[in-house]
């Protein structure tokens, strides 16, 4: 059965929206409960049921047995909600397994609709995935309950700094299962400013990021649909942390304490910290008790030898910093 977007619009809903309930008006119930009753749905561009559609479908309801009640709307709570994009038509597929014996009981309220419904039946085999081959010029009246459904945003944004650029990767949303719409484009934002709103892949290389020590960029992604733009994804912050100084060397000569390490390109300031034990509180002593010099490819910190206490062992560590304050 195909229910067109125009029919839904004429009934008073323009979408998009999340279908949480679906029901048919049952005038008289079947004498047997319907075993393994299933409802499946999908978006379609077809305007009627003139052609068989093999799917794939989203299974929105599966009941071990279903016995509808008479002279009322039988509203069913969908176990998996279906997101209608507000644009395409909706194909609804209902199926159940064999009943104990053939009979013609059961009647839904129907209305005229050229090639509105197609079906297959068998006294011997389950027809769940059978090719439908019979058509009729009517279809059941249907009632749908919609819930507000925000446009799904991208998920799991991650990033990596490469040279001076930033590579971003994310996942398309699966918030509404199989019926989750796919965006036309993605919007990429850096520090709240739009970089591009025409990205069609789930990755982006910001080659103009200009990454260097001290620069921080925060990114997020939006999904852009015909109906509008989603809320932002999670954010990713790109920041080059200053590397740890390596190849430390400590020496004492001519009443001077000397600590040196390999100079890090791009780093102009360091902290030398000291404590009386390895698990103690380290205090910044670099700028108060000594001075820094550069000798070839090494940075050297020099301090008076009397800084050392004759009764205590001293522990030192060195950190590269962007802002020593």
Phi and psi in degrees as GROMACS dihedral restraints (atoms count N, CA, C in turn):
[ dihedral_restraints ]
;  ai    aj    ak    al  type     phi  dphi    fc
    3     4     5     6     1  -114.0    20    10
    4     5     6     7     1   126.0    20    10
    6     7     8     9     1  -112.7    20    10
    7     8     9    10     1   120.3    20    10
    9    10    11    12     1   -81.2    20    10
   10    11    12    13     1   157.2    20    10
   12    13    14    15     1   -59.8    20    10
   13    14    15    16     1   -35.8    20    10
   15    16    17    18     1   -65.1    20    10
   16    17    18    19     1   -39.1    20    10
   18    19    20    21     1   -62.9    20    10
   19    20    21    22     1   -40.8    20    10
   21    22    23    24     1   -67.2    20    10
   22    23    24    25     1   -39.8    20    10
   24    25    26    27     1   -62.5    20    10
   25    26    27    28     1   -43.6    20    10
   27    28    29    30     1   -64.3    20    10
   28    29    30    31     1   -27.3    20    10
   30    31    32    33     1   -80.9    20    10
   31    32    33    34     1    -5.6    20    10
   33    34    35    36     1   110.8    20    10
   34    35    36    37     1     8.8    20    10
   36    37    38    39     1  -129.0    20    10
   37    38    39    40     1   129.7    20    10
   39    40    41    42     1  -104.9    20    10
   40    41    42    43     1   -11.6    20    10
   42    43    44    45     1    70.4    20    10
   43    44    45    46     1   176.8    20    10
   45    46    47    48     1   -73.3    20    10
   46    47    48    49     1   169.0    20    10
   48    49    50    51     1  -170.3    20    10
   49    50    51    52     1   165.9    20    10
   51    52    53    54     1  -104.0    20    10
   52    53    54    55     1   117.5    20    10
   54    55    56    57     1   -80.7    20    10
   55    56    57    58     1   116.4    20    10
   57    58    59    60     1  -106.9    20    10
   58    59    60    61     1   -22.9    20    10
   60    61    62    63     1  -136.4    20    10
   61    62    63    64     1   149.8    20    10
   63    64    65    66     1  -142.0    20    10
   64    65    66    67     1   137.9    20    10
   66    67    68    69     1  -149.0    20    10
   67    68    69    70     1   154.3    20    10
   69    70    71    72     1  -118.7    20    10
   70    71    72    73     1   148.5    20    10
   72    73    74    75     1   -85.9    20    10
   73    74    75    76     1   115.4    20    10
   75    76    77    78     1   -97.9    20    10
   76    77    78    79     1   115.0    20    10
   78    79    80    81     1   -78.6    20    10
   79    80    81    82     1   -41.1    20    10
   81    82    83    84     1  -144.8    20    10
   82    83    84    85     1   134.6    20    10
   84    85    86    87     1   -81.3    20    10
   85    86    87    88     1   159.5    20    10
   87    88    89    90     1   -70.2    20    10
   88    89    90    91     1   154.5    20    10
   90    91    92    93     1   -73.9    20    10
   91    92    93    94     1   -21.6    20    10
   93    94    95    96     1  -111.7    20    10
   94    95    96    97     1   138.9    20    10
   96    97    98    99     1   -59.6    20    10
   97    98    99   100     1   150.5    20    10
   99   100   101   102     1   -91.7    20    10
  100   101   102   103     1   113.3    20    10
  102   103   104   105     1   -77.3    20    10
  103   104   105   106     1   146.4    20    10
  105   106   107   108     1    51.0    20    10
  106   107   108   109     1    49.4    20    10
  108   109   110   111     1   -74.8    20    10
  109   110   111   112     1   130.3    20    10
  111   112   113   114     1  -133.8    20    10
  112   113   114   115     1   142.3    20    10
  114   115   116   117     1  -121.4    20    10
  115   116   117   118     1   130.3    20    10
  117   118   119   120     1  -126.2    20    10
  118   119   120   121     1   151.6    20    10
  120   121   122   123     1  -141.8    20    10
  121   122   123   124     1   158.5    20    10
  123   124   125   126     1  -162.3    20    10
  124   125   126   127     1   158.8    20    10
  126   127   128   129     1   -76.6    20    10
  127   128   129   130     1   149.3    20    10
  129   130   131   132     1  -151.8    20    10
  130   131   132   133     1   153.1    20    10
  132   133   134   135     1   -95.0    20    10
  133   134   135   136     1    -6.8    20    10
  135   136   137   138     1   -68.3    20    10
  136   137   138   139     1   143.4    20    10
  138   139   140   141     1   -99.0    20    10
  139   140   141   142     1    -7.5    20    10
  141   142   143   144     1  -153.5    20    10
  142   143   144   145     1  -172.5    20    10
  144   145   146   147     1  -104.2    20    10
  145   146   147   148     1    35.4    20    10
  147   148   149   150     1   -71.9    20    10
  148   149   150   151     1   -19.9    20    10
  150   151   152   153     1  -127.1    20    10
  151   152   153   154     1   145.2    20    10
  153   154   155   156     1   -71.4    20    10
  154   155   156   157     1   137.4    20    10
  156   157   158   159     1  -116.6    20    10
  157   158   159   160     1   112.4    20    10
  159   160   161   162     1   -77.4    20    10
  160   161   162   163     1    -1.5    20    10
  162   163   164   165     1    98.3    20    10
  163   164   165   166     1  -159.8    20    10
  165   166   167   168     1   -74.9    20    10
  166   167   168   169     1   156.5    20    10
  168   169   170   171     1  -114.9    20    10
  169   170   171   172     1   163.3    20    10
  171   172   173   174     1  -102.3    20    10
  172   173   174   175     1   119.8    20    10
  174   175   176   177     1   -76.7    20    10
  175   176   177   178     1   116.7    20    10
  177   178   179   180     1  -105.3    20    10
  178   179   180   181     1   -14.3    20    10
  180   181   182   183     1  -157.3    20    10
  181   182   183   184     1   137.6    20    10
  183   184   185   186     1  -143.6    20    10
  184   185   186   187     1   115.9    20    10
  186   187   188   189     1  -117.3    20    10
  187   188   189   190     1   139.0    20    10
  189   190   191   192     1   -65.1    20    10
  190   191   192   193     1   -32.2    20    10
  192   193   194   195     1  -155.9    20    10
  193   194   195   196     1   141.5    20    10
  195   196   197   198     1  -135.2    20    10
  196   197   198   199     1   121.1    20    10
  198   199   200   201     1  -121.5    20    10
  199   200   201   202     1    95.2    20    10
  201   202   203   204     1   -68.2    20    10
  202   203   204   205     1   155.4    20    10
  204   205   206   207     1   -96.3    20    10
  205   206   207   208     1   158.3    20    10
  207   208   209   210     1   -88.2    20    10
  208   209   210   211     1   152.3    20    10
  210   211   212   213     1    54.6    20    10
  211   212   213   214     1    44.2    20    10
  213   214   215   216     1  -162.1    20    10
  214   215   216   217     1   161.8    20    10
  216   217   218   219     1   -75.5    20    10
  217   218   219   220     1   122.7    20    10
  219   220   221   222     1   -95.3    20    10
  220   221   222   223     1    90.7    20    10
  222   223   224   225     1   -85.7    20    10
  223   224   225   226     1   127.1    20    10
  225   226   227   228     1  -110.6    20    10
  226   227   228   229     1   130.4    20    10
  228   229   230   231     1   -78.0    20    10
  229   230   231   232     1   118.5    20    10
  231   232   233   234     1   -73.1    20    10
  232   233   234   235     1   132.5    20    10
  234   235   236   237     1   -73.3    20    10
  235   236   237   238     1   -26.6    20    10
  237   238   239   240     1  -130.2    20    10
  238   239   240   241     1   117.6    20    10
  240   241   242   243     1   -71.0    20    10
  241   242   243   244     1   149.8    20    10
  243   244   245   246     1  -109.8    20    10
  244   245   246   247     1   125.9    20    10
  246   247   248   249     1   -89.1    20    10
  247   248   249   250     1   114.0    20    10
  249   250   251   252     1   -91.0    20    10
  250   251   252   253     1   128.2    20    10
  252   253   254   255     1   -79.1    20    10
  253   254   255   256     1    -3.4    20    10
  255   256   257   258     1    80.6    20    10
  256   257   258   259     1     1.1    20    10
  258   259   260   261     1  -122.4    20    10
  259   260   261   262     1   -54.8    20    10
  261   262   263   264     1   -77.0    20    10
  262   263   264   265     1   164.6    20    10
  264   265   266   267     1   -79.5    20    10
  265   266   267   268     1   165.6    20    10
  267   268   269   270     1  -117.3    20    10
  268   269   270   271     1   127.7    20    10
  270   271   272   273     1   -98.9    20    10
  271   272   273   274     1   126.8    20    10
  273   274   275   276     1  -114.3    20    10
  274   275   276   277     1   125.8    20    10
  276   277   278   279     1  -118.8    20    10
  277   278   279   280     1   123.5    20    10
  279   280   281   282     1  -115.2    20    10
  280   281   282   283     1   144.4    20    10
  282   283   284   285     1  -152.1    20    10
  283   284   285   286     1   148.8    20    10
  285   286   287   288     1  -147.6    20    10
  286   287   288   289     1   161.0    20    10
  288   289   290   291     1   -80.4    20    10
  289   290   291   292     1  -178.6    20    10
  291   292   293   294     1   -68.8    20    10
  292   293   294   295     1   141.0    20    10
  294   295   296   297     1   -92.0    20    10
  295   296   297   298     1   167.8    20    10
  297   298   299   300     1   -58.2    20    10
  298   299   300   301     1   -34.0    20    10
  300   301   302   303     1  -155.2    20    10
  301   302   303   304     1   154.0    20    10
  303   304   305   306     1   -68.9    20    10
  304   305   306   307     1   138.1    20    10
  306   307   308   309     1  -160.1    20    10
  307   308   309   310     1   166.2    20    10
  309   310   311   312     1  -107.5    20    10
  310   311   312   313     1    19.9    20    10
  312   313   314   315     1   -73.9    20    10
  313   314   315   316     1   160.2    20    10
  315   316   317   318     1    95.9    20    10
  316   317   318   319     1   127.4    20    10
  318   319   320   321     1  -148.2    20    10
  319   320   321   322     1   127.6    20    10
  321   322   323   324     1   -94.8    20    10
  322   323   324   325     1   160.4    20    10
  324   325   326   327     1   -75.7    20    10
  325   326   327   328     1   129.0    20    10
  327   328   329   330     1  -125.0    20    10
  328   329   330   331     1   168.6    20    10
  330   331   332   333     1  -144.3    20    10
  331   332   333   334     1   157.4    20    10
  333   334   335   336     1   -64.8    20    10
  334   335   336   337     1   134.1    20    10
  336   337   338   339     1  -160.6    20    10
  337   338   339   340     1   111.0    20    10
  339   340   341   342     1   -55.4    20    10
  340   341   342   343     1   126.2    20    10
  342   343   344   345     1    46.6    20    10
  343   344   345   346     1    48.3    20    10
  345   346   347   348     1   -79.8    20    10
  346   347   348   349     1   -19.8    20    10
  348   349   350   351     1  -147.8    20    10
  349   350   351   352     1   142.7    20    10
  351   352   353   354     1  -131.8    20    10
  352   353   354   355     1   153.0    20    10
  354   355   356   357     1  -157.0    20    10
  355   356   357   358     1   170.0    20    10
  357   358   359   360     1  -138.6    20    10
  358   359   360   361     1   149.3    20    10
  360   361   362   363     1  -142.8    20    10
  361   362   363   364     1   155.9    20    10
  363   364   365   366     1  -155.4    20    10
  364   365   366   367     1   141.4    20    10
  366   367   368   369     1   -84.6    20    10
  367   368   369   370     1    -5.2    20    10
  369   370   371   372     1  -120.6    20    10
  370   371   372   373     1   -29.4    20    10
  372   373   374   375     1  -130.6    20    10
  373   374   375   376     1   147.8    20    10
  375   376   377   378     1   -62.8    20    10
  376   377   378   379     1   133.2    20    10
  378   379   380   381     1  -106.1    20    10
  379   380   381   382     1    20.8    20    10
  381   382   383   384     1   -53.2    20    10
  382   383   384   385     1   -48.0    20    10
  384   385   386   387     1  -114.9    20    10
  385   386   387   388     1    23.4    20    10
  387   388   389   390     1   -74.1    20    10
  388   389   390   391     1   154.9    20    10
  390   391   392   393     1   -75.7    20    10
  391   392   393   394     1   124.5    20    10
  393   394   395   396     1   -77.2    20    10
  394   395   396   397     1   141.4    20    10
  396   397   398   399     1  -137.2    20    10
  397   398   399   400     1   -10.5    20    10
  399   400   401   402     1  -108.3    20    10
  400   401   402   403     1   140.4    20    10
  402   403   404   405     1  -127.5    20    10
  403   404   405   406     1   155.6    20    10
  405   406   407   408     1  -137.1    20    10
  406   407   408   409     1   162.6    20    10
  408   409   410   411     1   -99.2    20    10
  409   410   411   412     1    45.7    20    10
  411   412   413   414     1  -155.5    20    10
  412   413   414   415     1   171.0    20    10
  414   415   416   417     1  -154.5    20    10
  415   416   417   418     1   158.8    20    10
  417   418   419   420     1   -69.0    20    10
  418   419   420   421     1   146.8    20    10
  420   421   422   423     1   -66.4    20    10
  421   422   423   424     1   145.1    20    10
  423   424   425   426     1  -133.0    20    10
  424   425   426   427     1   147.8    20    10
  426   427   428   429     1  -125.0    20    10
  427   428   429   430     1   130.7    20    10
  429   430   431   432     1  -121.1    20    10
  430   431   432   433     1   139.3    20    10
  432   433   434   435     1  -109.3    20    10
  433   434   435   436     1   125.0    20    10
  435   436   437   438     1  -107.4    20    10
  436   437   438   439     1   145.5    20    10
  438   439   440   441     1  -116.8    20    10
  439   440   441   442     1   151.5    20    10
  441   442   443   444     1   -59.5    20    10
  442   443   444   445     1   136.7    20    10
  444   445   446   447     1  -136.4    20    10
  445   446   447   448     1   106.9    20    10
  447   448   449   450     1   -64.2    20    10
  448   449   450   451     1   150.7    20    10
  450   451   452   453     1   -60.6    20    10
  451   452   453   454     1   126.1    20    10
  453   454   455   456     1   -67.8    20    10
  454   455   456   457     1   135.9    20    10
  456   457   458   459     1   -94.0    20    10
  457   458   459   460     1   159.2    20    10
  459   460   461   462     1   -61.0    20    10
  460   461   462   463     1   158.4    20    10
  462   463   464   465     1  -127.2    20    10
  463   464   465   466     1   158.6    20    10
  465   466   467   468     1    57.7    20    10
  466   467   468   469     1    48.2    20    10
  468   469   470   471     1   -69.1    20    10
  469   470   471   472     1   128.7    20    10
  471   472   473   474     1  -132.0    20    10
  472   473   474   475     1   168.7    20    10
  474   475   476   477     1  -154.4    20    10
  475   476   477   478     1   166.0    20    10
  477   478   479   480     1  -149.3    20    10
  478   479   480   481     1   136.3    20    10
  480   481   482   483     1   -86.7    20    10
  481   482   483   484     1   123.4    20    10
  483   484   485   486     1  -125.6    20    10
  484   485   486   487     1   118.4    20    10
  486   487   488   489     1    54.2    20    10
  487   488   489   490     1  -121.4    20    10
  489   490   491   492     1  -103.4    20    10
  490   491   492   493     1     8.0    20    10
  492   493   494   495     1  -108.7    20    10
  493   494   495   496     1   174.8    20    10
  495   496   497   498     1  -129.2    20    10
  496   497   498   499     1   125.1    20    10
  498   499   500   501     1   -97.9    20    10
  499   500   501   502     1   125.8    20    10
  501   502   503   504     1  -111.2    20    10
  502   503   504   505     1   140.6    20    10
  504   505   506   507     1  -136.4    20    10
  505   506   507   508     1   145.5    20    10
  507   508   509   510     1  -152.2    20    10
  508   509   510   511     1   172.9    20    10
  510   511   512   513     1  -112.2    20    10
  511   512   513   514     1   144.6    20    10
  513   514   515   516     1   -67.7    20    10
  514   515   516   517     1   149.8    20    10
  516   517   518   519     1   -68.0    20    10
  517   518   519   520     1   144.5    20    10
  519   520   521   522     1  -124.2    20    10
  520   521   522   523     1    28.5    20    10
  522   523   524   525     1   -59.6    20    10
  523   524   525   526     1   -31.2    20    10
  525   526   527   528     1  -114.0    20    10
  526   527   528   529     1    28.2    20    10
  528   529   530   531     1    65.8    20    10
  529   530   531   532     1  -144.7    20    10
  531   532   533   534     1   -59.7    20    10
  532   533   534   535     1   -32.2    20    10
  534   535   536   537     1   -84.0    20    10
  535   536   537   538     1     2.4    20    10
  537   538   539   540     1   -57.3    20    10
  538   539   540   541     1   124.4    20    10
  540   541   542   543     1   -70.5    20    10
  541   542   543   544     1   152.1    20    10
  543   544   545   546     1   -99.3    20    10
  544   545   546   547     1   131.4    20    10
  546   547   548   549     1   -71.0    20    10
  547   548   549   550     1   157.5    20    10
  549   550   551   552     1   -75.3    20    10
  550   551   552   553     1   -38.2    20    10
  552   553   554   555     1  -147.7    20    10
  553   554   555   556     1   168.0    20    10
  555   556   557   558     1  -116.2    20    10
  556   557   558   559     1   145.6    20    10
  558   559   560   561     1  -103.5    20    10
  559   560   561   562     1   132.5    20    10
  561   562   563   564     1  -112.1    20    10
  562   563   564   565     1   125.4    20    10
  564   565   566   567     1  -119.0    20    10
  565   566   567   568     1   137.7    20    10
  567   568   569   570     1  -121.6    20    10
  568   569   570   571     1   121.4    20    10
  570   571   572   573     1    52.5    20    10
  571   572   573   574     1    38.1    20    10
  573   574   575   576     1    83.8    20    10
  574   575   576   577     1    -2.8    20    10
  576   577   578   579     1  -107.7    20    10
  577   578   579   580     1   136.8    20    10
  579   580   581   582     1   -70.7    20    10
  580   581   582   583     1   125.3    20    10
  582   583   584   585     1   -91.4    20    10
  583   584   585   586     1   -40.7    20    10
  585   586   587   588     1  -160.7    20    10
  586   587   588   589     1   141.5    20    10
  588   589   590   591     1  -121.4    20    10
  589   590   591   592     1    27.0    20    10
  591   592   593   594     1  -130.2    20    10
  592   593   594   595     1    29.1    20    10
  594   595   596   597     1   -82.9    20    10
  595   596   597   598     1   127.6    20    10
  597   598   599   600     1  -106.4    20    10
  598   599   600   601     1   -13.5    20    10
  600   601   602   603     1  -100.2    20    10
  601   602   603   604     1   171.6    20    10
  603   604   605   606     1   -97.1    20    10
  604   605   606   607     1    39.2    20    10
  606   607   608   609     1  -154.8    20    10
  607   608   609   610     1   157.7    20    10
  609   610   611   612     1  -157.9    20    10
  610   611   612   613     1   137.6    20    10
  612   613   614   615     1  -111.0    20    10
  613   614   615   616     1   113.5    20    10
  615   616   617   618     1   -88.9    20    10
  616   617   618   619     1    88.7    20    10
  618   619   620   621     1   -77.5    20    10
  619   620   621   622     1    -9.7    20    10
  621   622   623   624     1  -102.2    20    10
  622   623   624   625     1    19.2    20    10
  624   625   626   627     1   -66.5    20    10
  625   626   627   628     1   -28.8    20    10
  627   628   629   630     1    60.6    20    10
  628   629   630   631     1    40.8    20    10
  630   631   632   633     1   -66.4    20    10
  631   632   633   634     1   129.5    20    10
  633   634   635   636     1  -153.7    20    10
  634   635   636   637     1   170.7    20    10
  636   637   638   639     1   -59.4    20    10
  637   638   639   640     1   130.9    20    10
  639   640   641   642     1    99.4    20    10
  640   641   642   643     1   -13.4    20    10
  642   643   644   645     1   -94.2    20    10
  643   644   645   646     1   133.0    20    10
  645   646   647   648     1  -125.3    20    10
  646   647   648   649     1   126.1    20    10
  648   649   650   651     1  -120.7    20    10
  649   650   651   652     1   136.5    20    10
  651   652   653   654     1  -114.7    20    10
  652   653   654   655     1   127.7    20    10
  654   655   656   657     1  -115.5    20    10
  655   656   657   658     1   151.3    20    10
  657   658   659   660     1  -149.6    20    10
  658   659   660   661     1   163.2    20    10
  660   661   662   663     1  -123.7    20    10
  661   662   663   664     1   144.0    20    10
  663   664   665   666     1  -121.2    20    10
  664   665   666   667     1   158.3    20    10
  666   667   668   669     1  -104.0    20    10
  667   668   669   670     1   133.6    20    10
  669   670   671   672     1  -112.3    20    10
  670   671   672   673     1   120.4    20    10
  672   673   674   675     1  -115.9    20    10
  673   674   675   676     1   172.9    20    10
  675   676   677   678     1   -61.0    20    10
  676   677   678   679     1   -30.8    20    10
  678   679   680   681     1   -82.8    20    10
  679   680   681   682     1   -13.0    20    10
  681   682   683   684     1   146.4    20    10
  682   683   684   685     1  -163.8    20    10
  684   685   686   687     1  -113.3    20    10
  685   686   687   688     1   138.7    20    10
  687   688   689   690     1   -75.8    20    10
  688   689   690   691     1   171.4    20    10
  690   691   692   693     1   -70.2    20    10
  691   692   693   694     1   164.3    20    10
  693   694   695   696     1   -67.2    20    10
  694   695   696   697     1   154.4    20    10
  696   697   698   699     1   -72.3    20    10
  697   698   699   700     1  -176.2    20    10
  699   700   701   702     1   -61.3    20    10
  700   701   702   703     1   158.7    20    10
  702   703   704   705     1   -98.6    20    10
  703   704   705   706     1   156.3    20    10
  705   706   707   708     1  -128.3    20    10
  706   707   708   709     1   128.8    20    10
  708   709   710   711     1  -105.0    20    10
  709   710   711   712     1   123.5    20    10
  711   712   713   714     1  -100.7    20    10
  712   713   714   715     1   123.4    20    10
  714   715   716   717     1  -151.3    20    10
  715   716   717   718     1   130.1    20    10
  717   718   719   720     1   -84.7    20    10
  718   719   720   721     1   108.4    20    10
  720   721   722   723     1   -78.6    20    10
  721   722   723   724     1   139.2    20    10
  723   724   725   726     1   -62.7    20    10
  724   725   726   727     1   135.5    20    10
  726   727   728   729     1   -69.8    20    10
  727   728   729   730     1   159.3    20    10
  729   730   731   732     1   -79.0    20    10
  730   731   732   733     1   130.7    20    10
  732   733   734   735     1   -59.5    20    10
  733   734   735   736     1   143.2    20    10
  735   736   737   738     1  -128.9    20    10
  736   737   738   739     1   169.0    20    10
  738   739   740   741     1    59.3    20    10
  739   740   741   742     1    49.9    20    10
  741   742   743   744     1   -71.4    20    10
  742   743   744   745     1   144.1    20    10
  744   745   746   747     1  -139.6    20    10
  745   746   747   748     1   133.2    20    10
  747   748   749   750     1  -119.1    20    10
  748   749   750   751     1   133.1    20    10
  750   751   752   753     1  -144.4    20    10
  751   752   753   754     1   157.8    20    10
  753   754   755   756     1  -127.5    20    10
  754   755   756   757     1   124.8    20    10
  756   757   758   759     1  -157.2    20    10
  757   758   759   760     1   139.5    20    10
  759   760   761   762     1    53.4    20    10
  760   761   762   763     1    46.6    20    10
  762   763   764   765     1    58.6    20    10
  763   764   765   766     1    28.3    20    10
  765   766   767   768     1  -130.1    20    10
  766   767   768   769     1   133.7    20    10
  768   769   770   771     1   -90.6    20    10
  769   770   771   772     1   128.7    20    10
  771   772   773   774     1  -125.5    20    10
  772   773   774   775     1   127.6    20    10
  774   775   776   777     1  -123.8    20    10
  775   776   777   778     1   127.6    20    10
  777   778   779   780     1  -131.9    20    10
  778   779   780   781     1   159.9    20    10
  780   781   782   783     1  -156.3    20    10
  781   782   783   784     1   165.5    20    10
  783   784   785   786     1   -67.9    20    10
  784   785   786   787     1   129.5    20    10
  786   787   788   789     1   -65.5    20    10
  787   788   789   790     1   136.3    20    10
  789   790   791   792     1   -99.4    20    10
  790   791   792   793     1   120.3    20    10
  792   793   794   795     1   -57.1    20    10
  793   794   795   796     1   133.9    20    10
  795   796   797   798     1    89.6    20    10
  796   797   798   799     1   -11.7    20    10
  798   799   800   801     1  -104.4    20    10
  799   800   801   802     1   122.4    20    10
  801   802   803   804     1  -109.6    20    10
  802   803   804   805     1    -9.5    20    10
  804   805   806   807     1  -135.4    20    10
  805   806   807   808     1   145.4    20    10
  807   808   809   810     1  -136.9    20    10
  808   809   810   811     1   162.6    20    10
  810   811   812   813     1  -120.2    20    10
  811   812   813   814     1   128.6    20    10
  813   814   815   816     1  -104.5    20    10
  814   815   816   817     1   123.5    20    10
  816   817   818   819     1  -121.6    20    10
  817   818   819   820     1   148.0    20    10
  819   820   821   822     1  -135.8    20    10
  820   821   822   823     1   151.0    20    10
  822   823   824   825     1  -149.8    20    10
  823   824   825   826     1   161.9    20    10
  825   826   827   828     1   -86.5    20    10
  826   827   828   829     1   -10.5    20    10
  828   829   830   831     1  -151.6    20    10
  829   830   831   832     1   162.0    20    10
  831   832   833   834     1   -66.7    20    10
  832   833   834   835     1   -26.1    20    10
  834   835   836   837     1  -102.4    20    10
  835   836   837   838     1     7.9    20    10
  837   838   839   840     1   -83.3    20    10
  838   839   840   841     1  -172.3    20    10
  840   841   842   843     1   -86.4    20    10
  841   842   843   844     1   122.4    20    10
  843   844   845   846     1   -88.1    20    10
  844   845   846   847     1   132.5    20    10
  846   847   848   849     1  -113.1    20    10
  847   848   849   850     1   145.8    20    10
  849   850   851   852     1   -72.5    20    10
  850   851   852   853     1   116.6    20    10
  852   853   854   855     1  -118.2    20    10
  853   854   855   856     1    -3.9    20    10
  855   856   857   858     1   -61.3    20    10
  856   857   858   859     1   -43.7    20    10
  858   859   860   861     1   -94.8    20    10
  859   860   861   862     1   -11.0    20    10
  861   862   863   864     1   -99.1    20    10
  862   863   864   865     1   -29.1    20    10
  864   865   866   867     1  -116.4    20    10
  865   866   867   868     1   -10.5    20    10
  867   868   869   870     1  -146.4    20    10
  868   869   870   871     1  -167.8    20    10
  870   871   872   873     1  -141.4    20    10
  871   872   873   874     1   154.9    20    10
  873   874   875   876     1  -102.5    20    10
  874   875   876   877     1   141.7    20    10
  876   877   878   879     1  -137.9    20    10
  877   878   879   880     1   163.0    20    10
  879   880   881   882     1  -118.7    20    10
  880   881   882   883     1   126.7    20    10
  882   883   884   885     1  -127.1    20    10
  883   884   885   886     1   108.4    20    10
  885   886   887   888     1    55.9    20    10
  886   887   888   889     1  -118.3    20    10
  888   889   890   891     1  -101.4    20    10
  889   890   891   892     1    19.5    20    10
  891   892   893   894     1  -124.9    20    10
  892   893   894   895     1   144.2    20    10
  894   895   896   897     1   -98.1    20    10
  895   896   897   898     1   134.0    20    10
  897   898   899   900     1  -121.9    20    10
  898   899   900   901     1   135.8    20    10
  900   901   902   903     1  -111.8    20    10
  901   902   903   904     1   125.5    20    10
  903   904   905   906     1  -114.8    20    10
  904   905   906   907     1   135.6    20    10
  906   907   908   909     1  -141.8    20    10
  907   908   909   910     1   153.1    20    10
  909   910   911   912     1   -59.8    20    10
  910   911   912   913     1   141.2    20    10
  912   913   914   915     1   -61.9    20    10
  913   914   915   916     1   -30.2    20    10
  915   916   917   918     1   -68.6    20    10
  916   917   918   919     1    -3.6    20    10
  918   919   920   921     1   -64.5    20    10
  919   920   921   922     1   -31.9    20    10
  921   922   923   924     1   -74.6    20    10
  922   923   924   925     1   136.8    20    10
  924   925   926   927     1   -89.6    20    10
  925   926   927   928     1   135.5    20    10
  927   928   929   930     1   -69.8    20    10
  928   929   930   931     1   -16.9    20    10
  930   931   932   933     1  -103.3    20    10
  931   932   933   934     1    -7.7    20    10
  933   934   935   936     1  -127.6    20    10
  934   935   936   937     1   142.7    20    10
  936   937   938   939     1   -81.1    20    10
  937   938   939   940     1   140.8    20    10
  939   940   941   942     1  -112.1    20    10
  940   941   942   943     1   143.1    20    10
  942   943   944   945     1  -118.2    20    10
  943   944   945   946     1   136.7    20    10
  945   946   947   948     1  -124.4    20    10
  946   947   948   949     1   151.5    20    10
  948   949   950   951     1  -145.2    20    10
  949   950   951   952     1   155.2    20    10
  951   952   953   954     1  -126.4    20    10
  952   953   954   955     1   135.7    20    10
  954   955   956   957     1  -127.7    20    10
  955   956   957   958     1   139.6    20    10
  957   958   959   960     1   -87.5    20    10
  958   959   960   961     1   141.7    20    10
  960   961   962   963     1  -136.4    20    10
  961   962   963   964     1   154.3    20    10
  963   964   965   966     1   -86.0    20    10
  964   965   966   967     1   -45.6    20    10
  966   967   968   969     1  -128.2    20    10
  967   968   969   970     1   108.8    20    10
  969   970   971   972     1   -65.7    20    10
  970   971   972   973     1   -12.5    20    10
